[in-house]
């Protein structure tokens, strides 16, 4: 595989972020959720207005993974009030790592997670956290393999279905502490 380029997204990337969001969400969750719940979630969370707001939020950042001029995945991180929950005053949330299914198994998720950890270290946070659906076993194992530890749970509503997300955390050592 050729080298993957990771770059910060801008508002001009709105459509590709929407496309990857919809595709990966369907690829990952359509088999275990009703079409109505899937459609409602996609319409509410991946519409142009919502994604524009996320991109323009100064406390959120999207990073695109690009292979041979094709965007194949993205990472979304949140700081401060952009976090879906305030875990601690000095934490960063990985809100999404979305990788197109045809690129699964090619270490793209690992590449994006490593980028998030590097950003967390450079920004001086003491922990990185995320929520992952308790039945998304592949993702859970990925985060466990990367030293994330479950610390809590919260409800995640998909249409009319209330599901449980496990909240996981990685304590990190700040590079700033060693300067």
C-alpha positions in Angstrom: 0.0 0.0 0.0 1.2 3.5 -0.8 1.9 6.0 1.9 -1.2 7.5 3.6 -1.3 11.2 4.1 -3.1 12.6 7.1 -4.2 16.2 6.9 -6.5 18.5 8.9 -9.9 18.9 7.2 -11.5 22.2 6.4 -15.1 23.2 5.4 -14.2 22.4 1.8 -14.1 18.7 2.9 -17.7 18.8 4.1 -19.1 16.5 1.4 -16.4 13.8 1.8 -16.8 13.8 5.6 -20.6 13.3 5.1 -20.0 10.5 2.6 -17.6 8.6 4.8 -19.8 9.2 7.8 -22.9 7.8 6.1 -21.1 4.8 4.5 -19.1 3.7 7.5 -22.1 4.1 9.8 -24.2 1.9 7.5 -21.4 -0.6 7.0 -20.9 -1.0 10.7 -24.4 -0.8 12.2 -27.1 -1.5 9.6 -27.2 -5.3 10.2 -28.1 -4.8 13.9 -30.4 -1.8 13.8 -33.7 -1.1 12.0 -33.6 0.8 8.7 -35.8 3.6 10.3 -33.4 4.1 13.2 -30.4 4.1 10.9 -32.1 6.6 8.6 -33.1 8.9 11.4 -29.6 8.9 12.9 -27.9 9.6 9.6 -30.4 12.5 8.8 -29.9 14.1 12.2 -26.1 13.7 12.6 -24.6 13.7 9.1 -26.6 16.4 7.4 -24.7 19.4 6.0 -25.8 21.8 8.8 -24.7 19.5 11.6 -21.3 18.5 10.0 -20.6 22.2 9.1 -21.2 23.1 12.7 -18.8 20.4 13.8 -16.1 21.4 11.3 -16.4 25.1 12.3 -16.3 24.4 16.1 -12.9 25.7 17.2 -12.7 22.9 19.9 -13.2 20.1 17.3 -10.8 18.9 14.6 -11.2 16.5 11.8 -8.2 14.7 10.2 -8.6 13.0 6.8 -6.6 9.9 5.8 -5.9 10.0 2.1 -4.5 7.2 -0.1 -3.7 7.9 -3.8 -5.9 11.0 -3.7 -8.9 9.1 -2.2 -10.1 10.0 1.3 -10.5 6.6 3.0 -11.1 7.5 6.6 -11.3 10.3 9.1 -10.6 11.1 12.8 -12.6 13.6 14.8 -11.4 14.8 18.1 -13.0 17.1 20.6 -11.6 19.3 23.3 -13.3 21.4 26.0 -17.0 22.0 25.6 -17.1 20.2 22.2 -16.7 16.9 24.1 -19.9 14.9 24.1 -19.5 14.6 27.9 -17.0 16.4 30.1 -14.9 13.5 31.4 -12.3 15.8 33.0 -11.1 19.3 32.6 -7.9 18.1 31.0 -9.1 15.4 28.6 -9.6 15.0 24.9 -12.3 12.9 23.3 -11.9 10.8 20.2 -15.4 11.3 18.8 -15.0 9.2 15.7 -12.5 7.1 13.8 -14.4 6.1 10.7 -12.6 3.9 8.1 -14.3 2.7 4.9 -14.9 -1.0 5.2 -12.8 -1.9 2.1 -9.8 -0.5 4.0 -10.4 -2.5 7.2 -7.5 -4.6 8.2 -4.9 -2.3 6.7 -4.0 -0.5 9.9 -5.8 2.8 9.0 -7.6 2.9 12.3 -4.3 2.4 14.1 -2.7 5.2 12.1 -5.5 7.6 13.1 -5.4 6.5 16.7 -1.7 7.1 16.8 -2.3 10.5 15.4 -4.9 11.2 18.1 -2.5 10.1 20.8 0.3 12.3 19.4 -2.1 15.3 19.3 -3.2 14.6 22.9 0.4 14.4 24.1 1.3 17.7 22.3 -1.8 19.5 23.6 -1.0 18.6 27.2 -4.1 16.6 28.1 -3.7 13.9 30.7 -6.2 11.5 29.2 -7.9 10.6 25.9 -11.4 9.0 26.1 -14.0 7.7 23.8 -17.4 5.9 23.8 -17.8 2.7 21.9 -21.0 0.6 21.6 -20.9 -2.4 23.9 -21.7 -4.8 21.0 -19.1 -3.4 18.6 -16.7 -6.2 19.7 -14.1 -5.5 17.0 -13.8 -1.8 18.0 -13.7 -2.8 21.7 -10.9 -5.2 21.2 -9.0 -2.6 19.1 -9.1 -0.1 22.0 -8.3 -2.7 24.6 -5.3 -3.7 22.5 -4.2 -0.1 22.6 -4.4 0.1 26.4 -7.8 1.9 26.7 -9.6 0.9 30.0 -13.3 1.1 30.6 -14.3 3.6 33.2 -18.0 4.2 32.8 -21.0 3.7 30.5 -23.6 6.0 29.0 -26.8 5.7 27.0 -26.7 6.3 23.2 -30.0 6.7 21.4 -30.3 5.5 17.9 -33.7 6.4 16.7 -36.0 4.8 19.3 -33.4 2.3 20.5 -31.5 3.2 23.6 -28.1 1.4 23.5 -25.1 1.4 25.9 -21.7 2.8 25.0 -18.7 1.8 27.1 -16.6 4.8 28.0 -12.9 4.0 27.7 -9.8 6.0 28.7 -6.2 6.1 27.9 -4.0 7.9 30.4 -1.2 9.6 28.6 2.2 11.1 29.4 2.4 14.7 28.2 5.5 15.6 26.2 5.1 19.0 27.7 6.0 17.6 31.1 9.5 16.7 29.8 10.4 20.0 28.2 
